[in-house]
Amino acid sequence: MKKFSRAALSVAVLAVAVLFAGCGSKAAASGGSLSVSTFGLSTKQMTSDIFDPFSKQSGTKVQSQFGDSSQRFTQVAHNPNAAVDVIELSQNNALSGNKKNLFKKLDFSKIKNFNTLSSAQQKLAKETNSVPYTVNSIGIIYDPSKTGKITSWDQLWSGKLKGKIAIPDITTTFGPAMLYVAGDHAGTPVTKDNGKAAFKALADLKPNVVKTYTQSSDLANMFKSGEITAAVVGDFAVGMIQAADSNAVYTVPASGTYANYDTASILKSSKNTKAAYAYLSYRLSKTAQAKAAEPKSLNNAPVNDTVKLSAANAKNKTYGAIAKRAKTIDFDYVNSHLSGWIKTWNSLMNK
């Protein structure tokens, strides 16, 4: 989740490209190789808990590329022949990639466990030509010893939090969700007025905002140093923040949250289609989904409906009661307005 300027694009693309690294070294030569571009938040766990077991099972050597969703998406959008077979992206980037015709048309009959997805998730797969493999959402993480108890989104606007919170930048995975939250606070949904009331609410929130962050990892240091006492964050980053600040508490307000699916797609330029389908099938397998859901692993909420989580493993995930109150974002609408929103956001929040 990193924003960039056009001037920095070539540098960003080069920086991402050099992140390729081999893993799964025991793969059999006959199994071929597969390059996978994925998120950079938990690279060690991704390698040990997903890439290595898949490599051992399939005999396929996996090359990995780690980075922010938007940065990696921009790389392949500007270079469709990039040396990537499978790319894992946030939901809105997957939607954009499909519209740009970057992905192979999926034959869902070749993806084992596809029928373990809900009807809504299967519909999303067909709309994005991608496979959703986990769902995440936003909540509020805070230090109750400094803020008191926080139970609602509206409390972020309290004068008690002046100069003490961080929110995701508009260019990040959950930037649009923050705009939706502001619209809810204003009493006018974003889709009703193109976000005008939401931006007015953000102007009211600005005195409380220390930073609009582009990387969740920044929050851990900010909490640890005391620079912030509260933040809006995706649930996938909660463990990392709590490891840095044991006082941090995560809550999802009863009024609801906004969800995002992370997806996997096969690039049109891939020459390793058979291995790519095998990887997508493995990503949805009960074994991989259960392992990735462990807090010490990737902390990913499962989408395979045969995976049942214990209370401990369900904590801080878009699962169970939280999943039921997670609202969807119209990413078609978001993407059609995003360029204008970025300009407005930057002039308001990043000055």
WOBELLIN-V194400 format. One record per residue. N is the residue number from 1. PHI is phi in whole degrees, 0 to 359 (999 if undefined). NEAR is the number of other C-alpha atoms within 12 Angstrom. D_LAST is the distance of its C-alpha to the last C-alpha in Angstrom with 2 decimals. Layout:
n = {N & N}
phi = {PHI & PHI}
near = {NEAR & NEAR}
d_last = {D_LAST & D_LAST}
This chain:
n = {1 & 2 & 3 & 4 & 5 & 6 & 7 & 8 & 9 & 10 & 11 & 12 & 13 & 14 & 15 & 16 & 17 & 18 & 19 & 20 & 21 & 22 & 23 & 24 & 25 & 26 & 27 & 28 & 29 & 30 & 31 & 32 & 33 & 34 & 35 & 36 & 37 & 38 & 39 & 40 & 41 & 42 & 43 & 44 & 45 & 46 & 47 & 48 & 49 & 50 & 51 & 52 & 53 & 54 & 55 & 56 & 57 & 58 & 59 & 60 & 61 & 62 & 63 & 64 & 65 & 66 & 67 & 68 & 69 & 70 & 71 & 72 & 73 & 74 & 75 & 76 & 77 & 78 & 79 & 80 & 81 & 82 & 83 & 84 & 85 & 86 & 87 & 88 & 89 & 90 & 91 & 92 & 93 & 94 & 95 & 96 & 97 & 98 & 99 & 100 & 101 & 102 & 103 & 104 & 105 & 106 & 107 & 108 & 109 & 110 & 111 & 112 & 113 & 114 & 115 & 116 & 117 & 118 & 119 & 120 & 121 & 122 & 123 & 124 & 125 & 126 & 127 & 128 & 129 & 130 & 131 & 132 & 133 & 134 & 135 & 136 & 137 & 138 & 139 & 140 & 141 & 142 & 143 & 144 & 145 & 146 & 147 & 148 & 149 & 150 & 151 & 152 & 153 & 154 & 155 & 156 & 157 & 158 & 159 & 160 & 161 & 162 & 163 & 164 & 165 & 166 & 167 & 168 & 169 & 170 & 171 & 172 & 173 & 174 & 175 & 176 & 177 & 178 & 179 & 180 & 181 & 182 & 183 & 184 & 185 & 186 & 187 & 188 & 189 & 190 & 191 & 192 & 193 & 194 & 195 & 196 & 197 & 198 & 199 & 200 & 201 & 202 & 203 & 204 & 205 & 206 & 207 & 208 & 209 & 210 & 211 & 212 & 213 & 214 & 215 & 216 & 217 & 218 & 219 & 220 & 221 & 222 & 223 & 224 & 225 & 226 & 227 & 228 & 229 & 230 & 231 & 232 & 233 & 234 & 235 & 236 & 237 & 238 & 239 & 240 & 241 & 242 & 243 & 244 & 245 & 246 & 247 & 248 & 249 & 250 & 251 & 252 & 253 & 254 & 255 & 256 & 257 & 258 & 259 & 260 & 261 & 262 & 263 & 264 & 265 & 266 & 267 & 268 & 269 & 270 & 271 & 272 & 273 & 274 & 275 & 276 & 277 & 278 & 279 & 280 & 281 & 282 & 283 & 284 & 285 & 286 & 287 & 288 & 289 & 290 & 291 & 292 & 293 & 294 & 295 & 296 & 297 & 298 & 299 & 300 & 301 & 302 & 303 & 304 & 305 & 306 & 307 & 308 & 309 & 310 & 311 & 312 & 313 & 314 & 315 & 316 & 317 & 318 & 319 & 320 & 321 & 322 & 323 & 324 & 325 & 326 & 327 & 328 & 329 & 330 & 331 & 332 & 333 & 334 & 335 & 336 & 337 & 338 & 339 & 340 & 341 & 342 & 343 & 344 & 345 & 346 & 347 & 348 & 349 & 350 & 351}
phi = {999 & 222 & 272 & 206 & 255 & 299 & 297 & 265 & 301 & 296 & 292 & 297 & 297 & 296 & 297 & 291 & 300 & 283 & 278 & 299 & 212 & 283 & 213 & 68 & 292 & 273 & 299 & 288 & 299 & 289 & 280 & 74 & 222 & 214 & 258 & 237 & 258 & 215 & 290 & 257 & 285 & 227 & 293 & 296 & 292 & 298 & 292 & 284 & 258 & 238 & 296 & 296 & 297 & 297 & 298 & 294 & 290 & 263 & 72 & 253 & 280 & 257 & 256 & 243 & 232 & 244 & 170 & 288 & 301 & 295 & 292 & 290 & 298 & 298 & 301 & 285 & 294 & 271 & 219 & 301 & 264 & 302 & 283 & 230 & 263 & 239 & 236 & 256 & 224 & 288 & 303 & 292 & 292 & 295 & 298 & 295 & 298 & 293 & 293 & 275 & 63 & 274 & 254 & 291 & 288 & 281 & 260 & 293 & 291 & 270 & 255 & 297 & 75 & 299 & 284 & 276 & 280 & 291 & 299 & 292 & 289 & 293 & 297 & 298 & 301 & 286 & 288 & 253 & 56 & 218 & 248 & 289 & 239 & 200 & 235 & 225 & 206 & 256 & 209 & 245 & 250 & 205 & 256 & 297 & 291 & 248 & 245 & 78 & 285 & 246 & 234 & 223 & 297 & 298 & 293 & 298 & 274 & 293 & 297 & 293 & 256 & 302 & 65 & 226 & 236 & 232 & 228 & 291 & 293 & 301 & 277 & 271 & 307 & 257 & 301 & 300 & 297 & 296 & 294 & 297 & 299 & 296 & 296 & 298 & 298 & 284 & 86 & 228 & 304 & 307 & 287 & 274 & 220 & 60 & 88 & 299 & 294 & 297 & 291 & 295 & 295 & 294 & 297 & 291 & 281 & 309 & 302 & 274 & 270 & 281 & 206 & 262 & 268 & 250 & 227 & 300 & 299 & 298 & 294 & 302 & 292 & 292 & 292 & 299 & 277 & 84 & 295 & 230 & 239 & 204 & 202 & 268 & 212 & 288 & 297 & 294 & 258 & 299 & 301 & 297 & 290 & 292 & 292 & 274 & 222 & 293 & 278 & 291 & 240 & 250 & 220 & 246 & 306 & 298 & 291 & 124 & 216 & 239 & 259 & 219 & 262 & 266 & 231 & 237 & 230 & 259 & 292 & 301 & 280 & 296 & 256 & 240 & 298 & 299 & 293 & 295 & 296 & 297 & 293 & 300 & 297 & 294 & 301 & 265 & 293 & 299 & 298 & 291 & 293 & 292 & 295 & 295 & 281 & 295 & 305 & 275 & 260 & 268 & 57 & 270 & 294 & 284 & 249 & 292 & 286 & 271 & 271 & 246 & 261 & 290 & 301 & 293 & 283 & 280 & 300 & 61 & 229 & 276 & 209 & 64 & 298 & 293 & 299 & 292 & 255 & 276 & 264 & 266 & 250 & 279 & 288 & 298 & 295 & 303 & 295 & 285 & 248 & 297 & 299 & 291 & 296 & 299 & 298 & 296 & 300 & 297 & 289 & 268 & 263 & 251 & 261}
near = {37 & 33 & 30 & 24 & 17 & 13 & 10 & 15 & 23 & 18 & 17 & 27 & 29 & 20 & 19 & 33 & 28 & 19 & 24 & 26 & 23 & 24 & 30 & 32 & 24 & 23 & 25 & 17 & 16 & 12 & 24 & 24 & 37 & 41 & 39 & 47 & 44 & 38 & 37 & 33 & 30 & 28 & 25 & 20 & 24 & 35 & 34 & 25 & 31 & 38 & 41 & 29 & 30 & 39 & 36 & 25 & 24 & 29 & 25 & 33 & 34 & 42 & 33 & 38 & 40 & 35 & 36 & 38 & 40 & 42 & 43 & 45 & 47 & 37 & 33 & 41 & 30 & 19 & 21 & 25 & 17 & 30 & 30 & 40 & 39 & 45 & 54 & 46 & 46 & 42 & 46 & 41 & 43 & 45 & 38 & 32 & 39 & 35 & 21 & 21 & 22 & 36 & 38 & 31 & 26 & 28 & 23 & 24 & 14 & 21 & 32 & 22 & 32 & 34 & 24 & 25 & 30 & 20 & 16 & 17 & 31 & 27 & 18 & 30 & 33 & 25 & 26 & 37 & 36 & 46 & 54 & 47 & 44 & 40 & 41 & 42 & 45 & 45 & 42 & 42 & 45 & 43 & 31 & 21 & 15 & 21 & 28 & 19 & 23 & 32 & 22 & 25 & 34 & 25 & 27 & 41 & 29 & 23 & 18 & 21 & 30 & 24 & 25 & 34 & 39 & 39 & 47 & 39 & 37 & 40 & 39 & 35 & 46 & 46 & 43 & 43 & 41 & 44 & 45 & 41 & 42 & 34 & 30 & 31 & 28 & 27 & 20 & 22 & 25 & 32 & 24 & 16 & 18 & 25 & 35 & 27 & 25 & 33 & 37 & 26 & 32 & 37 & 26 & 23 & 38 & 31 & 23 & 30 & 35 & 29 & 31 & 39 & 34 & 29 & 35 & 40 & 29 & 28 & 41 & 33 & 21 & 29 & 34 & 24 & 15 & 24 & 26 & 35 & 43 & 48 & 48 & 48 & 47 & 45 & 42 & 45 & 39 & 42 & 35 & 32 & 37 & 27 & 20 & 22 & 27 & 20 & 25 & 35 & 35 & 36 & 34 & 37 & 27 & 19 & 21 & 28 & 38 & 39 & 41 & 42 & 44 & 38 & 41 & 45 & 52 & 45 & 41 & 30 & 26 & 29 & 22 & 27 & 29 & 24 & 32 & 45 & 36 & 31 & 44 & 41 & 35 & 36 & 42 & 39 & 32 & 26 & 24 & 37 & 37 & 34 & 30 & 40 & 42 & 31 & 30 & 24 & 28 & 36 & 38 & 48 & 43 & 41 & 42 & 37 & 25 & 20 & 28 & 22 & 29 & 16 & 15 & 15 & 28 & 27 & 28 & 39 & 44 & 38 & 35 & 23 & 19 & 29 & 31 & 19 & 20 & 28 & 24 & 30 & 29 & 24 & 32 & 22 & 23 & 32 & 27 & 18 & 23 & 26 & 16 & 19 & 28 & 28 & 19 & 25 & 31 & 21 & 16 & 24 & 31 & 22 & 14}
d_last = {19.90 & 17.68 & 15.32 & 15.94 & 15.66 & 18.88 & 19.13 & 19.34 & 21.68 & 24.90 & 23.90 & 22.95 & 26.24 & 28.21 & 26.74 & 27.71 & 31.07 & 32.17 & 31.76 & 35.08 & 37.61 & 41.08 & 42.17 & 45.32 & 47.53 & 50.75 & 50.45 & 53.65 & 53.74 & 55.07 & 52.04 & 49.77 & 46.05 & 42.90 & 39.29 & 36.78 & 32.99 & 31.42 & 28.63 & 27.93 & 27.58 & 31.31 & 32.90 & 35.94 & 36.86 & 36.38 & 38.75 & 41.35 & 41.36 & 40.91 & 41.41 & 44.35 & 46.36 & 45.87 & 46.93 & 50.00 & 50.97 & 50.59 & 51.45 & 48.26 & 46.23 & 42.51 & 39.84 & 36.39 & 32.87 & 30.03 & 26.32 & 23.54 & 24.72 & 22.27 & 22.76 & 26.51 & 26.68 & 25.03 & 27.59 & 30.54 & 29.24 & 29.17 & 32.33 & 34.62 & 37.27 & 35.28 & 37.65 & 36.72 & 39.22 & 37.43 & 33.71 & 32.25 & 29.10 & 27.20 & 28.67 & 26.21 & 26.45 & 30.23 & 30.33 & 28.49 & 30.78 & 33.83 & 32.85 & 32.43 & 35.92 & 35.01 & 37.28 & 41.05 & 42.55 & 43.46 & 47.02 & 46.42 & 50.10 & 49.47 & 46.97 & 48.90 & 47.70 & 45.80 & 47.91 & 46.53 & 43.26 & 43.01 & 43.55 & 39.86 & 38.92 & 41.58 & 40.23 & 36.73 & 38.43 & 40.10 & 37.02 & 35.00 & 38.03 & 36.86 & 38.14 & 36.09 & 36.96 & 34.81 & 32.69 & 29.77 & 27.60 & 24.89 & 25.47 & 24.16 & 24.86 & 25.01 & 26.98 & 29.40 & 30.48 & 27.11 & 26.09 & 29.49 & 30.45 & 27.94 & 29.68 & 27.42 & 24.03 & 23.77 & 23.86 & 20.32 & 19.37 & 21.67 & 20.72 & 22.56 & 19.73 & 17.04 & 14.84 & 17.21 & 16.39 & 14.91 & 14.90 & 15.43 & 12.86 & 14.04 & 15.58 & 17.79 & 21.25 & 20.39 & 17.02 & 19.09 & 21.10 & 18.17 & 17.69 & 21.47 & 21.39 & 19.00 & 21.44 & 24.30 & 22.84 & 22.52 & 26.05 & 25.38 & 25.47 & 22.88 & 25.79 & 27.02 & 24.23 & 22.10 & 19.53 & 18.84 & 19.90 & 18.08 & 14.65 & 15.76 & 16.74 & 13.43 & 11.92 & 14.81 & 14.18 & 10.61 & 12.23 & 14.30 & 11.89 & 11.68 & 10.72 & 10.80 & 13.60 & 15.34 & 18.60 & 20.71 & 22.21 & 19.10 & 19.96 & 23.40 & 22.32 & 19.77 & 22.62 & 25.13 & 23.28 & 22.58 & 18.79 & 18.81 & 21.76 & 21.02 & 19.43 & 19.97 & 21.80 & 24.37 & 27.85 & 28.57 & 26.39 & 27.93 & 30.74 & 28.59 & 26.49 & 29.70 & 31.29 & 28.68 & 28.78 & 32.11 & 30.99 & 28.51 & 29.83 & 28.94 & 29.56 & 29.48 & 29.63 & 32.89 & 31.17 & 30.45 & 27.99 & 26.91 & 28.70 & 28.18 & 31.03 & 30.98 & 33.40 & 35.58 & 36.53 & 38.96 & 37.65 & 39.89 & 40.42 & 41.85 & 45.43 & 45.89 & 46.05 & 48.75 & 46.89 & 43.66 & 45.49 & 46.98 & 43.55 & 42.26 & 45.47 & 45.04 & 41.44 & 42.92 & 45.98 & 46.79 & 46.94 & 43.50 & 41.85 & 43.49 & 42.57 & 38.90 & 38.76 & 39.75 & 37.10 & 37.90 & 37.59 & 34.72 & 34.66 & 34.72 & 36.09 & 39.16 & 39.75 & 43.42 & 45.16 & 47.96 & 45.70 & 45.90 & 43.77 & 44.91 & 42.98 & 41.64 & 40.45 & 39.01 & 36.72 & 32.97 & 33.63 & 33.50 & 37.23 & 39.80 & 38.59 & 34.89 & 35.55 & 37.43 & 34.51 & 31.92 & 30.76 & 30.11 & 27.16 & 28.08 & 26.57 & 28.24 & 26.27 & 23.00 & 23.50 & 24.42 & 21.14 & 18.76 & 17.63 & 16.57 & 14.98 & 12.84 & 11.51 & 11.03 & 9.48 & 6.84 & 6.14 & 6.51 & 5.87 & 3.78 & 0.00}
